[in-house]
């Protein structure tokens, strides 16, 4: 396999799989060590363990751009804590990733303190999501598309109030130069 042979010198890796493919990527993720990788794109990957992805990411010490489109995957804070802080990542795109709760999402974002560009698509966010920007002081561009709002069972949140709060926190809590909101649905 050329990927295993060249993993030490690889700078760009794009893994794009058809949605119908049922290959388990865990053994591949666990075996790769890519210290020179600068760009990683995982598209339509649906069978892998979160720990195998974290193992691979921990070997990517100079990674600058990470795109994760991970169908049917759930990230929880206990596993995310195993992810090293990735100081070199400047661009992060997350699509089709489920975070077990708000803490998992915050823990994940804290692993990318130098992030300048963040894209979130087809994920669930808590209404207090803009408060998380405190851990992303370098964030300049944010795209949020097709998200759903999540809440604790005890919360009674009006969607209009939640969205207004969301926008006001964005305005005051972040130093964004670019904000793109696409199809923001109702609270679930």
N, C-alpha and C positions, 0 to 999 in steps of 0.2 A: 504494500500500500504506500503510495507516494506521500500521502499526508503524514504518516508516522515517520517516514524517512526524512522528510524536510521540515518537521515541526520546529526544530531549533532555529531555523533561518526564516521561517514564514512571517511575513509582515501583514498580510491581508488574507482573511478567510471568510468566505461566504458559504453558508450551508442553507440551501433553499430546497425544501422538499415539498412534493405535492401533499395536499391535506389528506389524501386517501392512503398515504404510505404509513405502514405500521411498524417501521424499523425502530428498535430501541436504541437510542443514542447514548445511553449511560456508559457502556463499555468504552466507546470511542472518547467521550468526554473525560472519563477517568484516566485514560491512557495518554492523553495529549499534554505536553508541556511546551508552551510556546512563549519563551521569554522575549522574543522580538516582535510579537504580534502587536500591530498598531490599530487594526480595524477588524472587528468581529461582527458578522451579520448572521443571525440565526433566524431563518424565516420558515414559518409553518412547521416548526419542530413540535411534535406532540407527545412523543414517548421518551422520557428520560426522568431520572431522579434529580431533584433539586440539588442534592449533595454532589452529584457527578458534575453538574454545571458549575457549582461553586469550586470544586476541585480544579477544573480546567481554568476558570477565571483567576484563581489565585496564582496560577503560573504565568499570567499575562501581565508582567510588571510594568510594561510601557504602553499598555492599551490606551488609546485616545478616543476611540469611537466604539460604542457598543449598541447594537440593535438586537432586541430580543422580541421575537414573535413566537410565543410558546403556547400553543393550543393546549388547553386542559391541564395547565400546570398551576400549582398552588405553592406560594412561598410563605413560610411562617418565620417569625422572628428568631426562634431557636436556631434554625438552619442558617438564616441570613447572618447571624452573628459570627458564623464561621468564615464568612467572606472577608478577606483582607480589605483594608481601606485602599481604594484605588485612586490615588492622587493624580494620576496622569489622564484619567478619563475626563474629556471636555464635553462630549456629546453622548447622550443616552436616550434611546428610543425604546419604549416598552409598549408592547401590544399583546392583547389576549393573555395577560398574566393576572392571576388572581392572588391577592394578598389576603392572608387569613383574617387580618384585622388591621386597624389603623397603626398599631405598633409595628407590625411587619413592614408596612410601607415606609414608615418613618425610619426604621432601622436600615432598610435597604437604601434609602436616599442618603443617609448619613455616611454610607460607604463611598460616596462620590463627592467629597467636599469642594473640589475644584470645578464642578460641573458648570458649564456655560450655557448649554442647550439641552432642554428636556422636552421630550414628546411622550405623551400618554394617550393611548388609543385602546378602546374597548377594555377598560378596566373599571373597577369600582373605587370610588374615593369617598372618604368621610368629609362632611361639610367643613371641618376644621383644617382641611388640607393646606390652605395657604400658610398656616402657622409653621409648617414644615420648612418653609423657605429660609428660616433662620439658620438651618444647617447647610444652606447652599448660598453663601454670600456672593459667589461669582456669577450666579445665574442671570443671564441676559435675555434668553429667548425661551418661551414656553408655548407649547402647542398642546391643547387638550381637545380630544375628539372622541365622540361617541362613548362618553363615560356614564356610569350610573353612580348615584349618590348612595352611600351606605350609612347606617346609623345603628346605634345600640337599641335594643328593644325598649328601653326605658325612655328614650328620647322621643319627644313629640315635636317634630321639626316641620315648619311650613316651607315648602320648596322655594317660594318667592323670597322669604326671609333668608333661607340658607344661601341662595344664589346671590342676594344682595350682600350678605356678610362675606361670602366668598370673594366677590369683586372688590369690596372695600379692603379686605385683608391683602389682596393682591396689590392694590394701589399703594398701601402704606407699608407692607411688609417686605416687598421685593424691589429690586432695582432693575426691573425688566425694561428692555429696550424694544422687545417684540413680544406680543401676546396674541395668540390665535385660539379662539374658542369655536368649536364646530359641533353642532348638534348635542347640546347639553340637555339630557333628559331629566325626567322627574326623579324625586327621591324614592327609593324602594324600601 
